[in-house]
Amino acid sequence: MYWYEEEVKQLERSHLKDRTDCGIIFYGSSTIRLWNNLNNDFSDLKVTNLGFGGSTLAACVWFFERIMSDFKPQALVVYAGDNDLGDGRNPEEIFIFFQQLMFKANLKFGDLPCFFVSLKPSISRWQMADQFRYTNNLIESEIIKLNNNWKFIDIFKRMLDKSGRPNPIYYDHDGLHLSEEGYRLWKEIIHDRLIKSLPLINT
């Protein structure tokens, strides 16, 4: 995990002043880190971006206590796992990482409202679509079964076109990261879910 060290140190330095007033933390891989308009997109909600580039769900688990040190969020939104599959890990491993992250988050934050954003379909990894669907199903089923403070946000279906393939409008030129239109779609889906959960967040 040493290759993430500089980005993790940067996160530690850049958020020293807002740890007790961080609002909703967005945590995860480069899809989160590159969300440059996150604050504007959620201008009616206080948000803090703790994404770090290229991170796996395994890395999010590994660095969780360190990155979340002294933070007191109103909610946690997580997106990661995409890169784990891209690195050759299998869906069952990703599911175990999710269980570990859930355990660590619940241990640190109690019954804080937490949201796991489904793995996205992508043009560059479409040959692995079945693995992505299966991973999403494992995680969503666990969240439904436990019926606790974790909620599942499905963005997979909304990113497909009428033929059932990833809609190019939502992707950057690399076919992996999101375009401005992709982030607009994510903002709409995630914001709607958070707003519906505001009574829970505000208690």
Protein Blocks (a to p, Z undefined) as FASTA:
>chain_A
ZZmmmmmmmmmmmmmmmmmmnopadeddfklmmmmklmmmmmmbccddfbdehiafklmm
mmmmmmmgoiacfbdcddehjlmmmnopafklmmmmmmmmmmmmmmmnopadcddddddd
dfklmmmmmmmmmmmmmmmmmmmmnopabdcddfklmmpcfkopacfklpcfkomaccfk
lmmmmmmmmmmmmmmmmmmmmZZ
